[in-house]
Amino acid sequence: MSGELTPERREAIREAEHAVMGVLLHEGVKDLVPDLVDALSGADFYDPRNGELWELMCSMWAAGAEACDPVTVTAELTRRGDLERLGGRVFLHELYDSVPSPAMALAYAEIVAEESRWRALAAAGTRTVLAAGRREGSAVEAAERAVEEARQVRDRGVSALDTPPLDLLDLLAQADDTPDWVIPGVLARWDRLMVTGPEGGGKSLLLRQILMRAVAGLHPWKRARIAPVRGLLVDAENSAGQARPWLRTMAAAAAAEGAEIGRGQLTTEIRPGGLDLTQPADRAWLLRLVERVRPDVIAIGPLYKLHAPRSGEAAEDSARALMTALEAVRVASDGAALLIEAHSPHAAPGVKRRDMRPIGSSLWLRWPEYGFGLAPADGEGSQELRLMDWVPWRGPRSERDWPEQMCQGATWPWQAIQYAGNAPVLGITLTEEQVAAAGIQVPEQREFWDDRQLT
């Protein structure tokens, strides 16, 4: 090994090595093993004993062992006479407990692999410096050796995974991918929808409506049935007392349409104090929750309550850290569609319509697949209807079935409006009989959902 490591860096490497080894001791990770074997070899570990243990556990999985856990690995090491040399029984149980989230195994492996590449690069540099000092061969030959060794570090462990270059004609001959729909025509797996607007503009109610109707098996803004999905609501702003009435009323509205939400369809987490997903504890908590629930769609936010900026931290650094955490959530959920609420800036002096882009780093403009703002519409009667334009602030990556406007609903917070010529066509409606049977509180005219005090 070349180069001195600080105690802090050595500890970070130790944590990553223990975490990735610990993953192999958990059940249900067999599908991850091929990718982990491709990502790491025993030689990549800073501690050679960890490398030996890694190779043993990988071989046990490859051999089709019924279990690879602290008990079975202890038995195998005992049979080989290597148990104490490679850490002992207690060490194996500590490895098992050191895993924040098995879903993040490849991230842990990348930390270990990156440190291995740095060590290899340092060793290559040391050999080049020694050759230059000894004047071994010609300078050109020494430079060529240095370039080749650096190239080997660059390609180490990954060049074999490169796919052959794809010719244009072969690309065009392939069939187009069919979206894996969560909500047909609206959201597919791995999609990210971010909705912005002013404070009290109804964006959180809209995202809850999309989520609640999806788990009930209803299209978000049409009177149409879809396959019910599993949902997760993470409210980082409102208290349970504030959130419960709206959710109760929406559940009643779904039941009135013959689509009652069953147990296990929607999991709720109310965190009015906010979260900091850039910190290990909060991030690990959410990843564990997602791994248990396995949702198809997640509504989370608002964005500013998911991260506590540090003093002097740049907006771009804050955004990147939070994006990384949210990407980890998507991976842990195996591609759940994300519904994210964010605030838009205040209107500039003299500007009639405020900017709908999310507050913070401009990186957020490029991150989601779909970004829209709820902006008050102009024109006669707009205020009475609470007519809102559905304003895109991010160019869509593919066409979806979005409305053009939203207006205040009765049985649901929002009704979508799509235009057929000049005539608006409203989306969700219920009969008076359905409303009465469900006991839904319908607001009087000009009394908006989020102005009402539900009990």
Secondary structure per residue as TSV (DSSP state, phi and psi in degrees):
chain	resnum	aa	ss	phi	psi
A	1	M	-	360.0	139.9
A	2	S	-	-118.5	148.3
A	3	G	S	88.2	140.6
A	4	E	-	-92.1	138.5
A	5	L	-	-105.3	141.8
A	6	T	-	-70.0	156.9
A	7	P	H	-57.5	-36.6
A	8	E	H	-65.3	-42.5
A	9	R	H	-67.9	-39.2
A	10	R	H	-62.8	-38.8
A	11	E	H	-67.5	-38.3
A	12	A	H	-64.3	-39.6
A	13	I	H	-65.0	-43.0
A	14	R	H	-60.1	-44.3
A	15	E	H	-62.0	-43.1
A	16	A	H	-66.4	-42.4
A	17	E	H	-63.6	-43.3
A	18	H	H	-65.4	-39.2
A	19	A	H	-65.2	-45.5
A	20	V	H	-70.2	-35.7
A	21	M	H	-67.0	-39.0
A	22	G	H	-63.0	-30.9
A	23	V	H	-57.1	-42.2
A	24	L	T	-66.8	-12.6
A	25	L	T	-92.4	-1.4
A	26	H	S	-97.0	149.9
A	27	E	T	-76.9	158.9
A	28	G	T	77.5	15.2
A	29	V	-	-109.9	10.8
A	30	K	G	-57.5	-35.5
A	31	D	G	-67.1	-22.5
A	32	L	G	-82.6	-20.7
A	33	V	H	-58.8	-46.1
A	34	P	H	-56.6	-41.8
A	35	D	H	-67.5	-36.9
A	36	L	H	-68.5	-38.8
A	37	V	H	-64.1	-38.9
A	38	D	H	-66.3	-32.9
A	39	A	H	-80.2	-31.3
A	40	L	-	-137.5	143.9
A	41	S	-	-119.3	168.6
A	42	G	G	-59.0	-30.1
A	43	A	G	-70.1	-13.5
A	44	D	G	-79.1	-11.9
A	45	F	-	-84.0	138.1
A	46	Y	S	-63.5	-40.7
A	47	D	S	-94.7	114.3
A	48	P	H	-56.5	-30.9
A	49	R	H	-66.2	-36.3
A	50	N	H	-63.9	-37.5
A	51	G	H	-63.2	-41.7
A	52	E	H	-62.4	-43.5
A	53	L	H	-65.0	-39.1
A	54	W	H	-59.4	-47.2
A	55	E	H	-61.9	-40.0
A	56	L	H	-62.3	-48.7
A	57	M	H	-66.6	-38.0
A	58	C	H	-62.4	-40.5
A	59	S	H	-66.9	-34.7
A	60	M	H	-65.1	-43.2
A	61	W	H	-64.5	-42.2
A	62	A	H	-65.0	-30.1
A	63	A	T	-80.6	0.6
A	64	G	T	78.2	30.8
A	65	A	-	-60.3	141.4
A	66	E	S	-65.2	-29.6
A	67	A	-	-148.8	143.9
A	68	C	-	-130.3	88.3
A	69	D	S	-135.1	177.1
A	70	P	H	-54.0	-33.2
A	71	V	H	-72.0	-49.1
A	72	T	H	-69.6	-36.6
A	73	V	H	-69.1	-37.8
A	74	T	H	-59.0	-44.0
A	75	A	H	-62.4	-42.0
A	76	E	H	-68.2	-41.8
A	77	L	H	-66.4	-36.6
A	78	T	H	-63.3	-42.9
A	79	R	H	-60.6	-36.0
A	80	R	H	-84.3	-12.8
A	81	G	T	79.6	20.6
A	82	D	-	-112.9	7.3
A	83	L	T	-59.2	-54.0
A	84	E	T	-70.2	-35.6
A	85	R	T	-63.8	-33.2
A	86	L	T	-100.7	19.9
A	87	G	T	123.8	-33.3
A	88	G	-	94.7	171.2
A	89	R	H	-63.0	-44.4
A	90	V	H	-62.8	-39.5
A	91	F	H	-59.6	-40.5
A	92	L	H	-64.3	-39.5
A	93	H	H	-69.0	-34.1
A	94	E	H	-65.9	-38.3
A	95	L	H	-60.2	-44.0
A	96	Y	H	-58.6	-40.3
A	97	D	H	-81.7	-8.1
A	98	S	T	-88.5	4.2
A	99	V	-	-93.4	109.6
A	100	P	S	-62.2	-41.8
A	101	S	-	-158.8	118.2
A	102	P	G	-57.5	-28.5
A	103	A	G	-63.5	-20.3
A	104	M	G	-95.0	17.9
A	105	A	H	-55.8	-43.3
A	106	L	H	-66.8	-30.6
A	107	A	H	-67.7	-41.3
A	108	Y	H	-63.9	-41.8
A	109	A	H	-61.9	-37.2
A	110	E	H	-66.9	-35.3
A	111	I	H	-61.7	-45.7
A	112	V	H	-63.9	-44.4
A	113	A	H	-65.8	-38.7
A	114	E	H	-64.5	-41.9
A	115	E	H	-63.4	-37.1
A	116	S	H	-63.7	-40.4
A	117	R	H	-64.4	-40.7
A	118	W	H	-62.7	-40.0
A	119	R	H	-65.3	-40.5
A	120	A	H	-65.4	-39.3
A	121	L	H	-66.7	-40.2
A	122	A	H	-63.0	-40.5
A	123	A	H	-64.7	-41.2
A	124	A	H	-64.4	-40.0
A	125	G	H	-64.7	-38.6
A	126	T	H	-63.3	-42.0
A	127	R	H	-63.5	-37.8
A	128	T	H	-66.9	-42.8
A	129	V	H	-63.5	-42.1
A	130	L	H	-64.2	-41.7
A	131	A	H	-63.3	-39.2
A	132	A	H	-65.7	-37.9
A	133	G	H	-67.7	-33.4
A	134	R	H	-88.5	-9.0
A	135	R	T	56.4	48.5
A	136	E	-	-80.4	118.8
A	137	G	S	66.7	-153.6
A	138	S	-	-96.3	160.4
A	139	A	H	-63.3	-36.7
A	140	V	H	-63.8	-43.4
A	141	E	H	-63.5	-41.4
A	142	A	H	-63.5	-39.6
A	143	A	H	-65.8	-40.5
A	144	E	H	-63.3	-40.2
A	145	R	H	-63.8	-41.1
A	146	A	H	-63.5	-41.9
A	147	V	H	-64.2	-42.2
A	148	E	H	-65.3	-41.2
A	149	E	H	-66.7	-38.8
A	150	A	H	-65.1	-37.9
A	151	R	H	-64.9	-39.1
A	152	Q	H	-63.7	-36.9
A	153	V	H	-64.8	-43.7
A	154	R	H	-59.3	-41.6
A	155	D	H	-95.8	1.7
A	156	R	T	-59.4	120.3
A	157	G	T	76.9	-2.3
A	158	V	T	-122.9	-24.0
A	159	S	G	-61.7	-33.1
A	160	A	G	-69.0	-17.6
A	161	L	G	-91.2	-5.9
A	162	D	-	-64.0	134.5
A	163	T	-	-85.2	151.1
A	164	P	-	-60.8	147.6
A	165	P	-	-56.7	143.7
A	166	L	-	-106.4	121.6
A	167	D	-	-71.7	149.2
A	168	L	H	-55.0	-44.7
A	169	L	H	-64.2	-34.7
A	170	D	H	-69.0	-37.8
A	171	L	H	-62.3	-46.5
A	172	L	H	-67.7	-24.4
A	173	A	H	-76.8	-15.8
A	174	Q	S	-75.0	147.4
A	175	A	-	-72.2	146.0
A	176	D	-	-68.1	145.2
A	177	D	-	-69.7	142.7
A	178	T	-	-96.2	124.5
A	179	P	-	-57.4	142.7
A	180	D	-	-88.0	90.2
A	181	W	E	-70.0	136.6
A	182	V	E	-95.4	-46.6
A	183	I	E	-124.6	109.0
A	184	P	T	-51.9	128.7
A	185	G	T	78.9	-7.7
A	186	V	T	-118.9	-58.0
A	187	L	E	-135.6	133.4
A	188	A	E	-109.8	167.9
A	189	R	T	-58.3	144.3
A	190	W	T	75.8	-2.1
A	191	D	-	-72.9	148.9
A	192	R	E	-125.0	120.8
A	193	L	E	-113.7	120.1
A	194	M	E	-112.0	126.8
A	195	V	E	-115.2	128.9
A	196	T	E	-117.8	170.4
A	197	G	E	165.6	175.2
A	198	P	S	-72.3	165.4
A	199	E	T	-60.1	134.0
A	200	G	T	72.1	17.8
A	201	G	S	-86.1	-1.8
A	202	G	S	92.6	9.2
A	203	K	H	-69.4	-36.4
A	204	S	H	-67.5	-37.4
A	205	L	H	-64.6	-37.7
A	206	L	H	-64.0	-44.5
A	207	L	H	-66.5	-37.4
A	208	R	H	-65.1	-37.8
A	209	Q	H	-62.5	-44.9
A	210	I	H	-59.0	-45.5
A	211	L	H	-66.1	-49.1
A	212	M	H	-64.1	-41.2
A	213	R	H	-69.7	-35.2
A	214	A	H	-65.6	-43.5
A	215	V	H	-70.7	-23.5
A	216	A	H	-82.7	-9.8
A	217	G	T	85.9	31.6
A	218	L	B	-122.6	142.2
A	219	H	-	-62.9	144.9
A	220	P	S	-64.1	-30.5
A	221	W	S	-140.6	19.9
A	222	K	S	-129.7	155.6
A	223	R	S	-82.7	77.2
A	224	A	-	-145.5	146.9
A	225	R	B	-90.8	146.2
A	226	I	-	-132.6	170.6
A	227	A	-	-69.4	125.7
A	228	P	-	-58.9	145.3
A	229	V	-	-121.1	168.3
A	230	R	-	-91.4	137.6
A	231	G	E	-127.0	159.2
A	232	L	E	-136.0	125.6
A	233	L	E	-109.6	121.6
A	234	V	E	-116.9	99.1
A	235	D	E	-96.7	109.6
A	236	A	S	-98.6	16.0
A	237	E	S	-130.9	-44.9
A	238	N	S	-91.8	151.7
A	239	S	-	-78.9	167.1
A	240	A	H	-60.8	-37.5
A	241	G	H	-65.1	-30.2
A	242	Q	H	-80.8	-37.1
A	243	A	H	-81.1	-35.8
A	244	R	H	-58.2	-46.3
A	245	P	H	-59.2	-41.2
A	246	W	H	-66.9	-41.8
A	247	L	H	-66.2	-38.6
A	248	R	H	-62.7	-44.1
A	249	T	H	-66.7	-39.0
A	250	M	H	-66.8	-39.0
A	251	A	H	-62.2	-39.5
A	252	A	H	-65.8	-38.6
A	253	A	H	-64.6	-39.2
A	254	A	H	-65.0	-43.1
A	255	A	H	-62.3	-34.9
A	256	A	H	-65.7	-22.9
A	257	E	T	-91.9	10.8
A	258	G	T	76.9	24.6
A	259	A	-	-131.0	63.8
A	260	E	-	-66.0	138.1
A	261	I	-	-81.4	121.9
A	262	G	-	-86.0	163.8
A	263	R	T	-61.7	135.8
A	264	G	T	91.1	-7.2
A	265	Q	S	-79.4	-34.6
A	266	L	E	-136.1	125.6
A	267	T	E	-106.2	135.4
A	268	T	E	-118.3	139.3
A	269	E	E	-130.4	115.5
A	270	I	E	-104.2	114.8
A	271	R	-	-128.7	75.1
A	272	P	T	-61.6	-21.2
A	273	G	T	-78.7	-5.2
A	274	G	-	85.8	175.4
A	275	L	-	-131.7	162.2
A	276	D	-	-127.2	91.4
A	277	L	T	-73.5	-5.2
A	278	T	T	-85.9	-6.5
A	279	Q	S	-99.5	139.9
A	280	P	H	-54.7	-40.6
A	281	A	H	-65.4	-50.6
A	282	D	H	-66.9	-39.5
A	283	R	H	-65.4	-44.4
A	284	A	H	-64.5	-38.2
A	285	W	H	-59.2	-47.6
A	286	L	H	-67.2	-38.5
A	287	L	H	-64.4	-40.9
A	288	R	H	-63.0	-40.7
A	289	L	H	-61.9	-46.5
A	290	V	H	-63.7	-39.3
A	291	E	H	-65.0	-33.1
A	292	R	H	-75.0	-44.0
A	293	V	H	-79.2	-36.2
A	294	R	-	53.0	57.0
A	295	P	-	-74.4	156.6
A	296	D	S	-91.9	-25.9
A	297	V	E	-142.9	137.8
A	298	I	E	-124.9	126.6
A	299	A	E	-105.5	125.4
A	300	I	E	-144.7	146.4
A	301	G	E	144.3	-173.8
A	302	P	-	-75.1	163.6
A	303	L	G	-58.1	-42.1
A	304	Y	G	-68.7	-15.2
A	305	K	G	-95.5	9.2
A	306	L	S	-104.0	1.1
A	307	H	-	-156.3	134.5
A	308	A	-	-102.2	102.9
A	309	P	-	-59.8	143.0
A	310	R	-	-87.0	156.8
A	311	S	T	-60.8	126.8
A	312	G	T	81.4	-0.3
A	313	E	-	-74.5	131.1
A	314	A	-	-71.3	149.0
A	315	A	H	-59.3	-37.5
A	316	E	H	-65.8	-40.5
A	317	D	H	-65.6	-40.6
A	318	S	H	-62.7	-44.7
A	319	A	H	-64.5	-43.0
A	320	R	H	-62.4	-42.3
A	321	A	H	-63.3	-42.1
A	322	L	H	-71.4	-37.9
A	323	M	H	-60.2	-42.9
A	324	T	H	-60.3	-41.7
A	325	A	H	-65.5	-42.3
A	326	L	H	-68.9	-32.9
A	327	E	H	-64.8	-38.5
A	328	A	H	-62.6	-36.3
A	329	V	H	-63.4	-42.8
A	330	R	H	-62.5	-41.9
A	331	V	H	-64.4	-44.3
A	332	A	H	-62.8	-30.1
A	333	S	T	-89.7	0.2
A	334	D	T	60.4	41.2
A	335	G	S	94.0	30.5
A	336	A	-	-61.3	143.7
A	337	A	E	-69.9	135.7
A	338	L	E	-104.7	129.7
A	339	L	E	-111.2	115.8
A	340	I	E	-123.2	132.3
A	341	E	E	-99.1	135.9
A	342	A	E	-144.1	152.4
A	343	H	E	-87.5	152.0
A	344	S	-	-104.2	159.4
A	345	P	-	-66.0	160.2
A	346	H	-	-67.7	151.4
A	347	A	-	-66.0	137.9
A	348	A	-	-70.6	152.4
A	349	P	T	-55.7	131.8
A	350	G	T	82.2	-3.4
A	351	V	-	-96.3	128.3
A	352	K	S	-71.1	-44.4
A	353	R	S	-115.7	129.8
A	354	R	-	-72.8	154.1
A	355	D	-	-67.1	134.7
A	356	M	-	-94.0	-1.8
A	357	R	S	-68.2	151.4
A	358	P	-	-67.8	145.9
A	359	I	S	-66.4	143.6
A	360	G	S	114.9	-154.0
A	361	S	-	-64.1	145.9
A	362	S	G	-66.4	-11.0
A	363	L	G	-60.2	-29.8
A	364	W	G	-65.7	-21.7
A	365	L	G	-67.5	-24.9
A	366	R	T	-106.1	-7.0
A	367	W	S	-79.2	-53.0
A	368	P	S	-76.8	156.9
A	369	E	S	-70.2	-31.3
A	370	Y	E	-138.3	128.1
A	371	G	E	-131.6	121.9
A	372	F	E	-134.0	153.9
A	373	G	E	-119.8	146.3
A	374	L	E	-94.1	106.3
A	375	A	E	-117.2	130.3
A	376	P	E	-54.7	130.9
A	377	A	-	-81.5	158.5
A	378	D	-	-95.9	167.4
A	379	G	S	110.6	162.0
A	380	E	T	-62.8	133.4
A	381	G	T	82.8	-5.2
A	382	S	H	-63.0	-40.2
A	383	Q	H	-68.3	-39.8
A	384	E	H	-64.2	-38.0
A	385	L	H	-83.3	-9.1
A	386	R	T	50.0	52.8
A	387	L	-	-75.0	127.3
A	388	M	E	-125.4	131.8
A	389	D	E	-77.4	141.7
A	390	W	E	-96.1	91.3
A	391	V	E	-97.0	117.7
A	392	P	E	-77.9	128.8
A	393	W	E	-111.8	1.5
A	394	R	E	-136.4	126.8
A	395	G	-	-60.0	126.8
A	396	P	-	-65.5	146.6
A	397	R	S	-84.1	-16.2
A	398	S	S	-161.0	160.1
A	399	E	-	-72.5	136.9
A	400	R	-	-137.3	168.7
A	401	D	-	-90.2	73.1
A	402	W	-	-93.6	148.6
A	403	P	-	-74.8	170.8
A	404	E	S	-95.5	-31.6
A	405	Q	E	-145.5	165.7
A	406	M	E	-127.1	148.3
A	407	C	E	-134.6	164.0
A	408	Q	E	-57.7	130.6
A	409	G	-	-95.3	-179.8
A	410	A	S	-112.9	-65.9
A	411	T	S	-79.1	-21.6
A	412	W	S	-125.6	158.0
A	413	P	S	-59.1	-40.3
A	414	W	E	-130.0	145.4
A	415	Q	E	-117.5	134.2
A	416	A	E	-81.2	147.5
A	417	I	E	-123.0	125.0
A	418	Q	E	-122.0	143.2
A	419	Y	E	-96.7	128.7
A	420	A	E	-113.5	96.5
A	421	G	T	70.4	-124.7
A	422	N	T	-104.8	2.1
A	423	A	E	-96.7	120.3
A	424	P	E	-70.7	138.9
A	425	V	E	-115.0	114.3
A	426	L	E	-77.8	155.5
A	427	G	-	-93.6	-88.1
A	428	I	-	-83.4	125.7
A	429	T	-	-142.3	153.5
A	430	L	-	-126.8	153.7
A	431	T	-	-74.0	159.7
A	432	E	H	-59.7	-34.9
A	433	E	H	-65.0	-42.6
A	434	Q	H	-63.1	-42.1
A	435	V	H	-63.5	-44.6
A	436	A	H	-65.8	-41.6
A	437	A	H	-63.8	-34.4
A	438	A	H	-85.3	-10.9
A	439	G	T	68.8	31.2
A	440	I	-	-79.4	134.3
A	441	Q	-	-81.5	116.4
A	442	V	-	-99.8	126.6
A	443	P	-	-70.4	152.6
A	444	E	-	-69.9	166.3
A	445	Q	T	-58.3	138.8
A	446	R	T	72.7	4.5
A	447	E	-	-103.0	106.4
A	448	F	-	-84.6	158.1
A	449	W	G	-51.5	-50.9
A	450	D	G	-83.8	7.1
A	451	D	G	-96.9	-11.7
A	452	R	S	-86.8	149.4
A	453	Q	-	-103.7	90.3
A	454	L	-	-81.2	152.4
A	455	T	-	-125.4	360.0
